[in-house]
């Protein structure tokens, strides 16, 4: 029973941070100025990726009443999107991408912790690994864009 509870907790933590990621990217999309319009499409794609991730993870939780549907308010995961309101309004490209990378660092860490923690149900491991690969690629793309913007 405890293993099932722990697994549900880990899955719900991942669902929560994906929800945070969606909220962060949606806030960024709403606040991005015309000169950075190209980032809107990129961020929309990543928000969609996290919506899909959350749906896939929810299927492993099983009982719909146990599935996390909100954003995080605290807990064990670092929430990099907390300051999103202050950073995205009128910021330059490098600042926008730096803040986005902080968010990607947090979700990347959450996936690494989930995979190394040994509490995921066996049937979820491959899905979480696949999602982690996509998250890592998104992080690397945002980091490369940030580095280019700084130069």
C-alpha positions in Angstrom: 0.0 0.0 0.0 2.8 2.5 0.9 4.5 1.8 -2.4 1.3 2.6 -4.3 0.9 5.8 -2.3 4.5 6.8 -2.9 4.2 6.1 -6.6 1.0 8.2 -6.7 2.8 11.0 -4.9 5.8 10.9 -7.4 3.4 10.9 -10.4 1.4 13.7 -8.9 4.6 15.8 -8.3 5.4 15.4 -12.0 1.8 16.3 -13.0 2.1 19.4 -10.7 5.3 20.6 -12.2 4.0 20.1 -15.7 1.0 22.2 -14.7 3.4 24.8 -13.4 5.3 24.7 -16.7 2.1 25.2 -18.7 1.1 28.2 -16.5 4.6 29.7 -16.8 4.7 29.4 -20.6 1.2 30.7 -20.9 2.1 33.8 -18.8 5.2 34.3 -20.9 3.2 34.0 -24.2 0.7 36.6 -22.9 3.5 39.1 -21.9 6.0 38.6 -24.8 6.5 41.8 -26.8 6.4 41.9 -30.6 10.2 41.8 -31.0 10.2 38.3 -29.5 7.2 36.9 -31.2 9.1 33.9 -32.4 9.3 32.7 -28.8 5.5 32.5 -28.6 5.3 29.5 -31.0 8.1 27.8 -29.2 6.5 28.3 -25.8 3.1 27.2 -27.1 4.7 23.9 -28.2 6.3 23.4 -24.8 3.0 24.2 -23.0 1.3 21.6 -25.2 4.0 19.1 -24.4 3.4 19.5 -20.7 -0.4 19.2 -21.1 0.3 15.9 -23.0 2.7 14.8 -20.3 0.2 15.5 -17.5 -2.5 13.4 -19.3 -0.1 10.5 -19.8 1.0 10.6 -16.2 -2.6 10.8 -14.9 -3.4 7.5 -16.7 -0.9 5.8 -14.4 -2.4 7.4 -11.2 -5.6 5.6 -12.1 -8.3 6.9 -9.7 -9.4 10.3 -11.1 -9.9 11.6 -7.6 -6.3 11.1 -6.8 -4.9 12.9 -9.9 -3.3 16.3 -9.2 -5.1 18.9 -11.2 -3.7 22.2 -9.8 -0.4 24.0 -9.7 2.0 23.5 -6.9 1.9 25.8 -3.8 4.9 24.4 -2.0 6.5 21.1 -1.3 9.6 19.3 -2.4 9.9 20.6 -5.9 11.7 23.9 -6.7 9.2 26.1 -8.6 11.1 28.3 -11.0 8.0 29.9 -12.4 7.1 31.8 -9.2 8.7 35.1 -10.3 7.4 34.8 -13.9 5.1 37.8 -13.6 7.9 40.1 -12.7 10.4 38.9 -15.2 8.4 38.6 -18.4 6.7 42.0 -18.5 8.9 44.1 -20.8 12.0 42.0 -20.4 14.6 41.6 -23.1 15.1 38.3 -25.0 18.0 37.1 -22.9 16.0 37.7 -19.6 12.9 35.9 -21.0 15.0 32.9 -22.0 17.0 32.9 -18.8 13.8 32.7 -16.8 12.4 30.0 -19.1 15.7 28.0 -18.6 15.2 28.3 -14.8 11.8 26.7 -15.2 13.3 24.0 -17.4 16.0 23.3 -14.8 13.3 22.7 -12.2 11.2 20.3 -14.3 14.4 18.5 -15.5 15.4 18.0 -11.9 12.0 16.7 -11.0 12.1 14.1 -13.8 15.6 13.0 -12.8 14.6 12.7 -9.2 11.5 10.7 -10.1 13.6 8.3 -12.3 16.3 7.8 -9.7 14.0 7.6 -6.7 12.8 4.0 -7.4 9.2 4.7 -6.5 7.7 4.9 -10.0 5.4 2.0 -10.9 7.2 -0.2 -13.5 4.6 0.5 -16.1 5.3 4.2 -15.9 9.1 4.2 -16.1 9.3 4.1 -19.9 6.8 6.9 -20.3 8.6 9.1 -17.7 11.9 8.3 -19.4 10.5 9.4 -22.7 9.1 12.6 -21.3 12.4 13.3 -19.5 14.2 13.0 -22.9 11.8 15.6 -24.4 12.1 17.9 -21.4 16.0 17.7 -21.7 15.8 18.6 -25.4 13.5 21.6 -24.6 15.9 22.7 -21.9 18.9 22.5 -24.3 17.0 24.4 -27.0 16.1 27.2 -24.6 19.6 27.3 -23.2 21.1 27.6 -26.7 18.6 30.4 -27.6 19.5 32.1 -24.3 23.2 31.8 -25.0 22.7 33.2 -28.5 20.7 36.1 -27.1 23.5 37.0 -24.7 26.0 37.4 -27.6 
